[in-house]
Amino acid sequence: MLSDSTILITGGTGSFGHAFLPMTLQRFNPKKVIIFSRDEMKQWEMAKLFGDDPRVRFFIGDVRDRERLYRAFDGVDYVVHAAATKIVPTAEYNPFECIKTNVNGAMNVIDAAIDKGVKRVVALSTDKASSPINLYGASKLASDKLFVSGNAYAGEHDTRFSVVRYGNVMGSRGSVIPFFMSIAEKGVLPITDTRMTRFMISLEQGVELVWDAFEDMVGGEIYVKKIPSMTVTDIARVIAPEAHHDVVGIRPGEKLHEQMIGIEDAPFTYEYEEHFKILPAINKWCEDPKRIKDGRKVTDDFSYVSDSNPNWMSDAVLSNWIAAHREKIGAI
C-alpha cells in the first residue's frame, strides 16, 4: 500500500519519525517521505542522517498553522500525525499551548487532509487518553474523538482516519529508561511509587502497528497493540541492580497504572491475535462487518490496564533489549 506513495509525518523529527523513516524506506520504497516539523535544528540533524536519500524531504511547519499544512499536504497520499505536546507537567503548566497543538492541530490536520485529498491518516495516541486524569491525556482523548468523527466529517470525500494507541515507548527521549540510565551512577533512583506499572513497547513495534492500521483501516478504528507490562521497580533494578530506590511520590497528573482500554469501551472492542480494535460508537460503525472482520468481541467487563495485563516483560528481555539498543536510547 505504501509503496511508490507520498507519505508525510507531522512531528517527524521525534522518536517515532526516526524509527518510521528508515523502516518504511526499506520496507516499502515510497516515492517520497516528507518530514514535517517546526524545529529547524532537529531537521538539520535528521537531514545529516537521511538527507542524501532523494526520497526524503524536509518541510518546516507547525500543525497549528492551517495554511502551512495545506501547502505541505499537496500531493500527499498518507499522513502519520505524530506531532503533539506530550510531557505531562508541561501540559499542566501550559494548558493553552497544549490545546493549541493537540486539539486545534488535530482539527487542522483533518481539514487539510480532506481538502487536499489525502487517502488515509493515522494519528498516534497514548494510553493517557483512556480515562484521562491530566490535560495531556484529555487533549489526546479529544484528538482521538476528532479523528474518529473525521470520517463522517469527510462527507463524500475519500479521506479516512484512524488512531493507534500504545504505552511507554522504550528508550524514547524523556522516557524512564534513558532517565534512569543517565543517573544510575549516582546510586540512587527516584521511584514515584513501588506499585507503579507501565506498558512497554519498542519504537519498531509502534511503527509496525501504524503499517497494520494503514492496511486494515476502514475508518474510525482505534488500534491498541498487545504489549507487556513492567513495574517501575523492575525497570530500575535491571538498569542499576545496586542502586537504592528513593520513593518520591506520584507527580501531579500521573497514574499509578496505565490504561489503554477502559470498561466503557468494552462494548465496542474486538480482540485480534496481536492487537485490540476499539470501533466507533457513532453511526453504528461498531456493528460494521468490514470493520470487525475476524475480531472476537471482548467481554462487557473487559479493560486493558498495565497492572492486570496477563503479559509481563521479564528482566532478561529488558536487559537484552537495552544491550542491543544502548547507543540509541534517549538519543532521539
C-alpha positions in Angstrom: 0.0 0.0 0.0 2.7 2.5 0.9 5.0 1.5 -2.0 5.5 4.2 -4.5 3.4 6.6 -2.5 4.0 10.0 -0.9 3.9 9.9 2.9 4.0 12.8 5.4 4.8 12.6 9.1 3.8 15.5 11.3 6.3 15.9 14.2 8.5 13.8 12.1 11.8 14.7 13.8 10.7 12.9 17.1 11.4 9.4 18.2 8.7 7.9 16.1 9.8 9.6 13.0 13.4 8.5 13.5 12.2 4.9 13.6 9.4 5.2 11.0 11.5 6.8 8.3 14.3 4.1 7.8 12.0 1.2 8.3 9.4 2.5 5.8 12.1 3.4 3.2 13.5 -0.1 3.4 10.2 -2.0 3.6 8.0 -0.1 1.0 10.3 2.1 -1.1 7.9 5.0 -1.1 8.2 7.7 -3.8 8.6 10.4 -1.1 8.6 10.8 2.7 8.1 14.3 4.0 9.3 15.2 7.5 7.0 18.0 8.7 8.1 19.7 12.0 8.7 23.1 13.5 12.2 22.6 14.8 14.8 23.6 12.2 17.7 22.2 14.3 16.2 18.8 14.7 15.5 18.8 10.9 19.1 19.8 10.2 20.4 16.9 12.5 18.0 14.4 10.9 19.0 15.6 7.4 22.6 14.6 8.1 21.3 11.0 8.6 18.9 10.8 5.7 19.5 13.9 3.6 21.3 12.1 0.8 18.3 9.9 0.1 16.3 11.6 -2.7 13.1 10.2 -1.3 13.4 12.2 1.9 12.2 15.8 2.1 12.0 18.2 5.0 9.3 20.8 5.5 9.3 23.4 8.3 5.9 24.0 9.7 3.6 23.7 12.7 0.3 21.9 12.9 -1.2 25.0 14.5 -0.7 26.7 11.1 -3.6 25.6 8.9 -2.3 27.3 5.8 1.1 25.7 6.1 -0.5 22.3 6.4 -2.5 22.9 3.2 0.7 23.6 1.4 2.5 20.6 2.9 -0.3 18.1 2.2 -0.4 19.0 -1.5 0.1 15.7 -3.4 0.4 13.6 -0.2 -1.2 10.1 -0.1 -0.7 9.1 3.5 -0.2 11.0 6.7 1.1 9.9 10.1 0.1 12.5 12.7 2.8 12.3 15.4 3.0 16.0 16.4 1.9 16.6 20.0 2.7 18.4 23.3 3.4 15.2 25.2 5.1 16.0 28.6 2.5 15.8 31.3 3.8 18.6 33.6 4.4 20.8 30.6 0.8 20.5 29.5 -0.4 21.1 33.1 1.5 24.4 33.4 1.0 25.5 29.8 -2.6 24.4 29.1 -3.5 26.8 26.3 -0.4 25.7 24.4 -1.3 22.1 24.8 -4.8 22.6 23.5 -3.5 24.7 20.5 -1.2 21.8 19.4 -3.1 18.6 20.4 -6.7 19.7 19.7 -6.5 22.7 17.3 -3.7 21.0 15.5 -5.7 17.8 15.1 -8.6 19.8 13.6 -6.2 21.5 11.1 -4.7 18.1 10.1 -8.2 16.7 9.5 -9.3 19.8 7.4 -6.1 19.8 5.3 -6.2 16.0 4.7 -9.8 16.2 3.5 -9.4 19.2 1.3 -6.1 18.1 -0.2 -7.4 14.5 -1.0 -5.1 12.6 1.3 -6.1 8.9 1.2 -5.5 7.8 4.8 -4.4 9.4 8.1 -3.2 7.5 11.1 -2.9 9.6 14.3 -0.7 8.5 17.2 -2.4 8.4 20.6 -1.4 7.4 24.1 -2.5 5.3 27.0 -3.2 8.5 28.9 -6.1 9.2 26.5 -8.1 6.4 28.2 -10.0 7.7 31.2 -7.6 10.7 31.4 -6.7 12.5 34.6 -4.3 15.0 33.2 -4.6 17.7 30.4 -2.3 15.8 28.1 -4.5 12.7 28.2 -7.7 14.8 28.0 -6.4 16.6 24.9 -5.4 13.4 23.3 -8.8 11.9 24.0 -10.3 14.9 22.3 -7.9 14.4 19.4 -8.9 10.7 19.1 -12.6 11.7 19.0 -11.9 14.2 16.3 -10.1 11.7 14.1 -12.8 9.1 14.6 -15.5 11.6 13.7 -13.4 12.9 10.8 -14.6 10.0 8.8 -18.2 11.4 9.0 -16.9 15.0 8.6 -15.2 14.0 5.3 -18.7 13.5 3.7 -18.3 12.4 0.1 -14.5 12.7 0.2 -12.5 9.5 0.3 -10.1 10.5 3.1 -10.2 8.1 6.0 -8.9 8.5 9.6 -7.8 6.0 12.3 -5.9 6.1 15.5 -3.2 3.9 17.1 -2.7 3.8 20.9 0.2 2.4 22.8 2.0 2.9 26.1 5.5 3.8 27.2 7.9 3.8 24.3 11.1 2.1 25.4 14.2 4.2 25.1 12.4 7.3 23.6 13.7 10.7 24.6 12.4 11.8 28.0 11.1 8.3 29.0 12.0 6.4 32.1 14.7 4.1 30.7 17.1 6.8 29.5 16.3 8.8 32.6 17.3 6.0 34.9 20.4 5.2 32.8 21.5 8.9 33.0 21.6 8.9 36.8 22.4 5.3 37.5 26.0 6.1 38.5 24.7 8.2 41.4 23.5 5.1 43.1 20.0 6.4 43.9 17.0 6.2 41.6 13.8 8.1 42.3 10.7 5.9 42.3 7.3 7.5 42.3 5.6 4.5 43.8 6.8 0.9 44.3 3.4 -0.4 43.0 3.6 1.6 39.7 3.3 -0.3 36.4 3.7 0.7 32.8 3.1 -0.8 29.4 6.2 -1.3 27.3 6.5 -1.1 23.6 9.5 -0.6 21.2 9.6 2.0 18.5 9.7 -0.7 15.9 6.5 -2.3 17.3 4.9 1.2 17.2 5.9 1.6 13.5 4.5 -1.8 12.6 1.2 -1.0 14.3 0.9 2.1 12.1 1.6 0.0 9.0 -1.0 -2.5 10.1 -3.5 0.3 10.6 -3.0 1.7 7.1 -3.5 -1.7 5.7 -6.6 -2.7 7.8 -8.5 0.5 8.4 -11.9 1.3 7.0 -12.1 4.5 9.1 -12.6 5.4 12.8 -10.8 2.4 14.4 -8.6 2.8 17.4 -5.9 0.2 17.3 -4.3 -0.9 20.6 -1.2 -3.1 20.5 -0.9 -6.1 22.8 2.3 -5.4 24.7 3.8 -6.4 28.0 3.9 -4.6 31.3 6.6 -4.0 33.9 6.8 -2.5 37.3 8.9 0.7 37.7 10.9 -1.0 40.4 11.8 -3.9 38.0 12.9 -1.4 35.3 15.1 0.3 37.9 16.6 -2.9 39.1 17.5 -4.1 35.6 19.2 -0.7 34.8 21.0 -0.3 38.2 20.9 -3.5 40.3 22.8 -2.0 43.2 21.0 1.4 43.3 18.9 2.5 46.2 15.3 3.4 45.5 14.1 6.7 46.8 10.3 6.8 46.8 9.4 10.4 45.9 5.6 10.1 45.3 3.4 10.3 42.2 3.7 13.6 40.2 0.6 15.8 39.5 -1.4 14.2 36.7 0.3 10.8 36.9 -1.5 7.5 37.2 -0.4 4.5 39.3 -1.3 2.2 36.5 -1.8 3.0 32.8 -5.0 2.1 30.9 -5.4 1.7 27.2 -8.9 0.4 27.0 -11.5 1.3 29.7 -14.5 -0.8 30.6 -16.7 1.9 29.0 -15.1 1.0 25.6 -15.6 -2.8 26.1 -19.0 -2.9 24.2 -17.2 -1.6 21.1 -13.9 -3.5 21.4 -12.7 -6.6 19.5 -9.7 -8.8 20.0 -7.2 -10.0 17.4 -4.1 -12.0 17.5 -1.7 -9.1 18.1 -4.0 -6.2 18.9 -7.3 -4.9 20.0 -9.6 -2.6 18.0 -12.0 -0.1 19.5 -14.7 0.6 16.9 -16.6 3.9 16.7 -19.9 4.0 18.6 -21.2 6.6 16.2 -23.3 5.8 13.1 -23.4 2.1 14.2 -19.9 1.7 12.8 -19.2 -0.7 15.7 -21.6 -3.2 14.0 -19.9 -2.9 10.6 -18.6 -6.3 9.4 -16.0 -4.6 7.3 -14.5 -3.0 10.4 -15.0 -6.1 12.7 -13.5 -8.6 10.2 -12.3 -11.6 12.1 -12.3 -10.0 15.5 -13.7 -11.6 18.6 -15.9 -9.4 20.9 -14.4 -8.9 24.4 -16.5 -9.4 27.5 -18.6 -6.4 28.8 -16.3 -6.1 31.9 -13.1 -6.0 29.8 -10.4 -3.4 30.4 -6.8 -3.3 29.4 -4.7 -2.0 32.3 -1.0 -2.3 32.9 -1.3 -4.0 36.4 -3.8 -6.6 35.3 -2.1 -7.3 32.0 -1.6 -11.0 31.5 1.6 -10.3 29.6 4.7 -9.2 31.6 8.2 -8.4 30.4 10.9 -10.3 32.2 14.1 -8.7 33.5 16.1 -10.7 31.0 14.1 -9.5 28.0 14.5 -5.8 29.1 18.2 -6.3 29.8 18.8 -7.9 26.4 16.9 -5.0 24.7 19.0 -2.4 26.5 22.2 -4.1 25.5 21.1 -4.3 21.8 19.9 -0.6 21.7 22.2 1.1 24.2 23.7 3.6 21.7 20.2 4.8 20.5 18.5 5.0 23.9 17.4 8.6 24.7 19.2 9.9 21.6 16.0 10.6 19.6 
